[in-house]
Amino acid sequence: MKKAQLAIASAVLAVVILIALDAMGRIPGTSPGPPQAQRAPDFTLKDIYGHEFSLSDYRGKVVILDFFMIRCTPCKAQVAELKKVLSEYGGQVVIISISVDPSDTVEALRDYASQNGMTWTVAKDTANLADKYDIRAVPTLVIVDQDGYIQYRHVGLTSGDQLIEEVGELLGS
């Protein structure tokens, strides 16, 4: 009887661990692509300087989508963490910060990017990405692999060290 109970408890524990790993966005030993990973919805936006770009333009690179709002204090702190990733990986990673606040104007976003030293692409969500990417809180980071699949998702301020580790894994570093 005790062996059967132990076997059941072990199976339940294994399922709980897999559910927790899946909720964190990563199951060890799985490969990118379906069915574990979801293809990132493609989109086309104009950056704060009027240049049009699409997510698919960056296929072959790891892309970090940073969903934010100007009035969000943790979002400003997230910028410093993203700078660490850019410093570590340079041109191997693309960062795109997308404001999901309809009241953030392009002019205000230009000022914000300048004041915070954002040297990467900054844009306003004009393609309903908040819904397509299920953004419920900011900052939210979505890390897309070289093949266009979402591999990680973070809600709330995320450390540069964690992002560096995840990007490094996707780059095979």
C-alpha angles and dihedrals in degrees: 000000000000091000090055092049091048091050091050092047090050092050092048091049091051091051092048091051092050091049091051092048091048091050089053088055100249136082112190116240096025123119127227119268132046138013098021098034126052121222110249111245108250119233143174122221139161116242121229089273095053098258114140119225139165131211089238089061087075099052108142093039132082109251127201113202110202112196109197149144128225093234093054113105095197088050090060090050088049089061090064090051092049090052088059090055092048090048091052099044106019112179094005091077131047121208121199118183113200122190111219094186110103089207093060104100124207089245091052090047091052090052092046093050091048095046092048098043095242103172094175133078116300122186144164118245102251094148100063091253092153087069097037091052095036095238109184100158138018139271095038119165123199117190114205121195128226091271095053099260125134107242102166137021125188127186113198132014109335124196121247089231092059092047091048090052093050095044089047090053091052091047091048092241 
